[in-house]
Amino acid sequence: MKELSINATVENIAPVTDFVNGELEALDCPKRIQRQIDVAIDELFGNIAQYAYNPDVGPATVRVEVTEEPLAVVITFIDHGVPYDPLSRDDPDVHAPLEARQAGGLGIFLVRQTMDDVTYAYKDGQNILTIRKRLTEGGAAHGTAD
């Protein structure tokens, strides 16, 4: 397991992405899967940066673990901010006309559609959000395509 502790700021999305991509490249992760993970990092870490400590800045930890059989990456985002379960929101109606849609929720919806597993827990004063993605091309649980 590798771990990065960093301030939860929008400016730190790029260093977090670079940290995770370094691990993915060492695993010869297919580019399509890496792009999906990059979008998930942008959404999840961006939400922590914008909302967890607002208006202050606080720490976040990003953990990267690799599992075998099947080969997968597990990325955990941990913060001590305001308790919030993004998975508790209803999925947005992506078929509704734009003018009828409510703001918010599309990013976490995309994360849920592209990752194989997304879980949330609030434990010991921490938000803990974990995503898992298989690193083989056949690993798209929801049949997503480029």
Secondary structure, DSSP 4 states (H G I P E B T S, - for coil): -EEEEEE--GGGHHHHHHHHHHHHHHTT--HHHHHHHHHHHHHHHHHIIIIISTTS--EEEEEEEEETTTTEEEEEEEE-SS---GGGSPPP-TTS-GGGPPSS-HHHHHHHHHSSEEEEEEETTEEEEEEEEE-SGGG-TT----
